[in-house]
């Protein structure tokens, strides 16, 4: 039996990045005052911007070394979007609320998808009020997490994450519009692995 799904229009693809403050270092120069540091300023580290106003990182120091995590934008690889604790299961004490100054962030983690392998092509998704069916391609994926010292841009660690997709999704929201082919791509996600990977940096 074909599955029937709600038709959803995605016309503002970039809205998520703007709402999250993910600038990727594109147009907002880092401030000199740590109290003015925002999430989008630190995102610039993922694309090579040094944040001199950021907190010092001393690997031998006691206490937490707070981290901010960013995920490479699927539509524009030069943009990195902030990852909220709810997306990563990272304890809130390890990071800073996105609406607060990021002056106490010592580390920045940048997550990028580096490899993909097509696992299956899922067909038969009926689209309401459309005479076309949707298709979902599911992929295993490999990610690289690069962890930087926020103040200097020094790479303090890299981690490779393998993720797997083994079943077709039961619910899909398709993007439609001029030029859209009603094919959605789904990738394995590393979110539940991030806590263990960053713990040795944040809470040594």
Buried (B, 14 or more C-beta within 10 A) or exposed (E): EEBEBEEEEEEEEEEEBEEBBBBBBBEBEBBEEBEEBBBBBBBBBBBEBBBEBBBEBEEEEEEBBBBBBBBBBEEBEEBBBBBBBEBBEBEEEBBBEBEEBBBBBBBBBBBBBEEBEEBBEBEEBBBEEEEEBBBBBBBBBBBBBBBBBBBBBEEBBEBEBEBEBEEBEEEBEBBBEEEEEBEBEBBBBBBEBBBEBBBEBBEE
